[in-house]
Amino acid sequence: MSILDKPLTSQPVILSYVQVAPLLKAREQELATVQISPDLGLSMVEVRLTSEGVEFPNRERLDWQSVERISMSEVNCFLLQENTIRIVQVFYEYTNRVCSLMPTKGAPSMLIAGFVMHRIKDIDPMQDTLRKIAAIAPVVGRVLDTATGLGYTAIEAAKTADEVVTIELDPGAQEMARLNPWSHALFDTPNIHQIMGDAYEVVQTFEDSSFTRIIHDPPTFSLAGELYSGAFYQQLYRILKRGGRLYHYIGDPDSKASGGVTKGALKRLQEAGFARVVRRPEAYGVVAYK
Ligand SMILES: C[S@@+](CC[C@H](N)C(=O)[O-])C[C@H]1O[C@@H](n2cnc3c(N)ncnc32)[C@H](O)[C@@H]1O
């Protein structure tokens, strides 16, 4: 995604420790104004500094105590509304999980029940996404994304595909995507269709050979074992067109846990009927060809 040069003034201000760092520096230098991003790095606006705090072009005010609180948190993003900050997170009793937006120096990730949803070590979530998509390029035709999350894979796939159908189980994850400036295209792009439900069940409703590409980016095996099962892989095989490709995220191939899961997944994918299944270590996953 590129840096926009126009401020998203109608959108709420969302900040992390990355965006408030220049504010603290500007205060030290006794500057009257400074440029910062009001949307986690997508655009820039000029803010006014006063002895009380910071004033944004949309008239929201952020006091210095709040700036310091934001600067001390490396795991949370903060929404500024009515001059008050709150952590961008949600808890649903239905799933019994907390979902929160987690900052990085680039696109944010999401924490679900303490698990980070994208790769963030030596790579950012957007580069992680591009590697997943590149593993099954060209991403054309009708694409299924089995696990929407923040929508990064769906958004990227929709740039070249005719249609992207994407499934999410957790309403908390969808709410984080709604608040995340980097996920806006998930809701604005006409060729992305979101389905709320359990991918395990939803895939059973699709017709045979109805997708050209499948992006399968599930939670870790210990949280969602059924999405790594032979029965699920058989469904993915059934709904994929001949000549189609499946990308399946599994995790760091060099780690003991993901290495073991990869071995089992390769075997079950072959048993499900895929003609060829190859490891794609750069994308922390495997690609299966029908
Ligand atoms: C690793 S994240 C996906 C990241 C996503 N590809 C992106 O680009 O942001 C996994 C997502 O799967 C969702 N999920 C978990 N179990 C699911 C299920 N059975 N069906 C559909 N989605 C599920 C989680 O709530 C989470 O949002």
The ligand as a MOL file (V3000), in Angstrom:
LIG
                    3D

  0  0  0     0  0            999 V3000
M  V30 BEGIN CTAB
M  V30 COUNTS 27 29 0 0 0
M  V30 BEGIN ATOM
M  V30 1 C -3.6890 -15.9360 10.6530 0
M  V30 2 S -5.1930 -15.0950 10.6680 0 CHG=1
M  V30 3 C -5.4780 -14.7300 8.9860 0
M  V30 4 C -4.7150 -13.5200 8.5000 0
M  V30 5 C -5.2130 -13.0050 7.1780 0
M  V30 6 N -4.8930 -13.8910 6.0870 0
M  V30 7 C -4.7130 -11.6050 6.9040 0
M  V30 8 O -4.1870 -11.3820 5.8080 0
M  V30 9 O -4.8340 -10.7110 7.7580 0 CHG=-1
M  V30 10 C -6.3750 -16.3600 11.0030 0
M  V30 11 C -7.8170 -15.8670 11.1120 0
M  V30 12 O -8.6660 -17.0210 11.0560 0
M  V30 13 C -9.7790 -16.7970 11.8840 0
M  V30 14 N -10.3570 -18.1400 12.1660 0
M  V30 15 C -10.0730 -18.9880 13.1720 0
M  V30 16 N -10.7700 -20.1330 13.0430 0
M  V30 17 C -11.5240 -19.9910 11.9160 0
M  V30 18 C -12.4660 -20.8160 11.2480 0
M  V30 19 N -12.7540 -22.0280 11.7050 0
M  V30 20 N -13.0640 -20.3420 10.1480 0
M  V30 21 C -12.7540 -19.1070 9.6450 0
M  V30 22 N -11.8740 -18.2770 10.2450 0
M  V30 23 C -11.2590 -18.7070 11.3460 0
M  V30 24 C -9.1750 -16.0930 13.0890 0
M  V30 25 O -10.1910 -15.4190 13.8220 0
M  V30 26 C -8.1900 -15.1550 12.4140 0
M  V30 27 O -8.8010 -13.9340 12.1330 0
M  V30 END ATOM
M  V30 BEGIN BOND
M  V30 1 1 1 2
M  V30 2 1 2 3
M  V30 3 1 2 10
M  V30 4 1 3 4
M  V30 5 1 4 5
M  V30 6 1 5 6
M  V30 7 1 5 7
M  V30 8 2 7 8
M  V30 9 1 7 9
M  V30 10 1 10 11
M  V30 11 1 11 12
M  V30 12 1 11 26
M  V30 13 1 12 13
M  V30 14 1 13 14
M  V30 15 1 13 24
M  V30 16 1 14 15
M  V30 17 1 14 23
M  V30 18 2 15 16
M  V30 19 1 16 17
M  V30 20 1 17 18
M  V30 21 2 17 23
M  V30 22 1 18 19
M  V30 23 2 18 20
M  V30 24 1 20 21
M  V30 25 2 21 22
M  V30 26 1 22 23
M  V30 27 1 24 25
M  V30 28 1 24 26
M  V30 29 1 26 27
M  V30 END BOND
M  V30 END CTAB
M  END
